């Protein structure tokens, strides 16, 4: 039982040390890169929202037309 705890503790330490090493290797974006990619994401979200609103309106009219045709 004590050996299992020792192995677990050593494994946890190794993991944390490896994690710290990997985090030092990460190339973090600068502020300008973050702002530009954020702007692209926001614009894309609005573009897709507009697209889906148009498609939804078209499908809504089409389905209402079909239903009204068959319910007369």
N, C-alpha and C positions, 0 to 999 in steps of 0.2 A: 504494500500500500504506500509506504513512504517513497519507494522507488518510482511509482507511478506519478506521485505529486512532484517529485524532483524532475522527471522527464517532462511533465506538463509545464512546469515553471521554466525550464530551460527552453522548451519549444516556444513558449510565449515570449521569452526574451529574444530569441532568435527572430521571431516574427516581427517584433517591434523594431529591432535593429535593421532588419531588411527593409521594413516600411520606411524608416527614416532615410536610409540610403536611396531608395527609389524616389522619395519626395525631393531629395536634393538634385536628382537628375531631371526632374520635370522642367520643361521650359514653359514658364507662365507667360500668358499674353500681356502686353502692356495696355494701358488705359484706352488708347486710341483704337486698338484692335477690338477690345471688348465693346466699346461704344459702337463701332461700325457693325459688328456682327449682331449686336442687340437691335440696332436699327433695321437690319435686314430681316431679322426674325419678326419684329413687330409689323413691318410692312407686309411680310409674307402672310402673317396671320390675318391681317385685314383683307388682303387680296383673296385668300381662300374663303374667308367669311362672305365676302361679296359674291364670289363665284357660287358658293353653296346656296346663298340666298336666291340668286337668279335661278339656279337649277331647281330649288325647292318650289319657287313660284310657278315655274313652267310645269313641273310634275303635278303640283296642286291643281292648276287649271285643267290639265289633261285628265286627271282622275275625276275631278268634279264633272267635266264634260262627259266622260264615259258613264259615270254613275247616273247623271241626269238623263242621258240617252236611254239607258236601260230601265229607268224607274218611271218613265212616262206612260 
